[in-house]
């Protein structure tokens, strides 16, 4: 099928704020009298929601986790992130991210954000960059019971786009996901969506075995080449 939609992860793909999230999670652990461990964030949190991240980290330490307790920690982290956001000018968007969104929007493709972040964090960042109108759909952490690496976020995004644009007859095979983490890649592939990895978080060679395409940077994205692959596959499937 021809390429009709591109679904972006947000943190680590569009906005370079993953180190901030890691530092804030460490701060939450310290406030709970728990010691952060080297490499733990990368293993249990990258690509996942704050809820999944904190649940993993606290469970590993034997903490009894209630829904209220977890919600309190998520709110604390959200407040701290908002403070960072307010004091950050300009925001650290990855090189090439905003021009790519503009280019893809101008090409007529549908654009979705599929993220483990809170919706407010995404919408505020897009508004700051004056890019709100470039995105057709956002699926955030609050909107799925199971986040990445489960397929639910990408399935929800596909459903939303299908509802918004029924004339496209959109299928998973018409979509491309752009991801930087193993959890995100697994999520998109489990939803039947091809994946382009961008080596913002992991080295190029670690993504090659997991993705259909890999870029070092977003400014290397060649829409014509990717669209041609989708079109060739469509031609083969019709024979």
N, C-alpha and C positions, 0 to 999 in steps of 0.2 A: 504494500500500500504506500501511497505517497506520504511524505512527512507533513503532518498537519498541526502538531503541537509539541512544544518543548517544555518540560517540567523541571524546574530548578530546585535543588536544595538551596538553602539560604546561608546559614552560618558555615563558613569554610569554603563556600563557592562564590557567593556574591559579596558578603560582608566578612572582612577579616577580623572577626571578634572572638574566635575560638579561645585564644589565650585569656581573654577577659572572663569568659564563662568558666574556664578551668580555675582561675584565681578565685572567683566568687564561690565556686563549689568548695575549694579548699578552706575558704573563710568560714563557710557554713559548718564544715566539719570541726574546725577549731573552736567555734562558738559552742559546739555540742561536746567539747572536751574529747575530741577524737583527732588522731594524728593522720594527716594526709600521707599517702604512700606514693613514692615515685612510680610513674607509669600507670597508675591506677585509673586516672581520668581517661587516658587514651584507650585503655582496655574496656572500661565499663560505661563510658559516657559519650564518646565521640559518635556523633550521628544520632544520638538518642535524646529523648525529652528529659527535662529536669526531673520529672517524676520517676522515670525509669532509672536515671542516673543515681538519684538519691536513694531510691529503694534498693538498688544494687549495693551501693556503698555502705548503707546502714545495716542491711541484712548480713553482709559479710562480717560485720563487727558485732553481730548478735543483738542488735537493738530490736526491741519490740516496736513495730511500726503500725500505728493506727492511721486511718484516713485523715483525721484532723491534724495529727502530728506532721504528716507528710505535707499537707496543704499549707501549714504554717511555715515550714521551711521553704516551700516553693514561693510563697509570697515574700519572704525575707529576701530571697535571691532576686526576685523580680524587682523589688524596691532598690536593691543595690545596683542592679543592671541599669535601671532607669537613671540613677544618679550618674553612673558612668556615661550613659548616653547623653544626658543633658550637658555634661562637661566636655564632650568630645566634639570638636569642630576643627576640621571636617571629620566626618565619619570615615573609618578605614575601609572603603570599598576596594575590592581587588582591582588591579589594573585591567582594563578592558571589560569589566562587568557591566557598567552602565551603558557604554557604547554598544555592547552586544545586545542588551535588552532593547535598546532603541532600534537597532538594525533588524532584529527579528520581528519586532512589532511592525516595522515598516514593510516587511516582506509579506505580511498577512498571516503569519503563523499565530496560533493561540499560545498564550504563555501562562503557566501556573507556577506558583511557589509551593513546594511540598516540604514541610519543615517540622522539626521537633521543637522549635522555638514557640513562644507565645505569640498569638496573633498581634497583640499590641506592639511587640518589639519589631515585627516585620513591617507593619503599616506605618509606624513612626519613621523607620529608616527609609522606606520608599518615599514617604512624604517629604522628608528632609532633602532627598535627592531629586524631588519633583518627577518621580517615576511611577506614581500611583496608577496612572492611566495606561502604563505599559503592561500591566498584569491583569489577566482576566479572572484569575481564581487563586485563592490562598487556602491551603489546608494546613492548619497549625496543630500544636500539641493537644489543645483542648478538644479537638473535634474527632478524635479517634480513641477508642479504648486501648488499642494496641498500636504502639508506634513502631518505627523502624527498629529492627530489621524485618518485622512482619509486613506483608503487602498492603495492609489496610490504608495507610496514608495515600499511596499511589492509586489504589482502587477508588478511594473517595474522590481524589482529584479527577480521575477519569469520569466518574459518575457526574460530578459537577459540570465538567466541560460538555458532556453529552447532553445534560439538561439545558445548559445555556445556549448550545449551538447544535440543535438536533439536525439541522440541514447538513452537517459535516459527516454524519454517520460514523462518528469517531470510534476507533478501536484501539486497543493497547498497541497493536502493531503499527499504528500511525504515529506513535509518540516516541520521543527521545527524552530520557532523563539525564541530567547533568549532576554528578555526585562527586564527593571527595572522600567519603568514608566507606568502610566495609559494610557497616550496618545499612547505610543508604543504598549502596549498590545491590545488596541482597534484597532489600525491600522492593526496589524497582523491578529487578529481574523476576522476583516471585509474583509480581503483578503482570508479567508478560511484556514488560517494556524494555527496550534496548537502552544501554547505558553508555554514556561518555564520561569517563573519569577525568578529573582535573587534578594535577599533582600539587595541590596546595597543602595537603595534610600528610599524605604518604608519598614516597618516591614513585616516579614513573613506573619502574619495573615491578613494583608491588601491585599496581593497578592493572597492568597489562593482562595478567592471567584472569582477571575478574570482569573486565569491561570489553565492550565491542570496539570502542575507540578510547584513546587516552591523549590528553593534551598536557603540556607543561603549564600553559597559561591560557586564559580565556581569549586573549587577543589573537591566538592561533586558530580559533574556530573558523572553519570554511564552510559556510552554509551550502554552497553549491555542491561541494564534494559529498557532504552528508546526505543532502536531498537526492543526489544521483544514486546513492546506494539504496535508499528507500524505493526509488522509482524502479531500479533494476530488479529488486526483489518482488515488486508488484508485478512487473512484466513476466517474471519467471512463474509466479503463482497463478497467472492467468492462462498459461499455455496448457 
